[in-house]
Amino acid sequence: MAKKKRRKFSAEFKAEAVRIVDKTGQSMCSVAHELDLAESVLRNWVHNAQAERNGKTSGGLTLREREELNKLRRENKRLKMEREILKKATAFFAKENRNDSSSS
């Protein structure tokens, strides 16, 4: 049995789906059916939009703060890797320098 390919939706599509639920008063079930979505997906979008309007996401951070946190975590990981490379290079060249000075 073939798996369904996971679909991706633009932010505009999600916002429009949430707007339809909010403004028209239609049930999430009917809007989800019209848009060919699982009701749980639409429910999550509506919940996230309401949390964003209130200034918080489920983790207690705003969406902007969450994005910045993820960016800083990626940068921190990259910097740690660079530091490890530099430590190894320093040790290598220090060893080379010791070997050169002892052979003279």
LINGILIN-V533289 format. One line per field, one symbol per residue. burial: I if it has 24 or more other C-alpha atoms within 12 Angstrom, else O. A space follows every 10 residues. Layout:
# LINGILIN-V533289
burial->???
This chain:
# LINGILIN-V533289
burial->OOOOOOOOOO OOOIOOIIOI IOOOOOOIOO IIOOOOIOOO IIIOIIOIIO OOOOOOOOOO OOOOOOOOOO OOOOOOOOOO OOOOOOOOOO OOOOOOOOOO OOOO
